[in-house]
């Protein structure tokens, strides 16, 4: 009988502790934990699908000629920032016109944490340390951008001098 009473006391103390913890918000119910996990997963899926949308839109313009200072909103030619501005706008994200201004929107992303849809910024020869080029990160080290002969293209961030001219990245999705 004494052991049974001790068991009931332990059960009552455990129930009271859980009840106090739940009401104080110190313990989450499985439903609360699932809701938090689900919202994180949903946000990730949304960002991934929006990145796929941005990349898909951009790929429609592969080979489109590069022209420095191309007019915003037109698609017969692009420069790097008119390209990113146009593509992201079609996906519902408004960006400023220049790569320097685009480098100040969204949130900072380290090079080691790049994911598809991030904007990646570079300097160009003759102007080291100055942001003057922008590309869309596609994943697996690939960039979707336009620069010089060949126009809109896919380039690996580790090819040529892109890696050494890397400046920063921003997440806008």
Buried (B, 14 or more C-beta within 10 A) or exposed (E): EEEEEEEEEEEEEEEEEEEEEEEEEEBEEEEEEEEEEEEEEEEEEEBBEBBBBBBEBBEEBEEBBBBEEBEBEEEEBBBBBBBBBBBBBBBEBEBBBBBBBBBEBBEEBEBEEBBBBBBBBBBBEEEEEEBBBBBBBBBEBBBBBBBEEEBBBBBEBEEEEBEEBBBBBBBBB
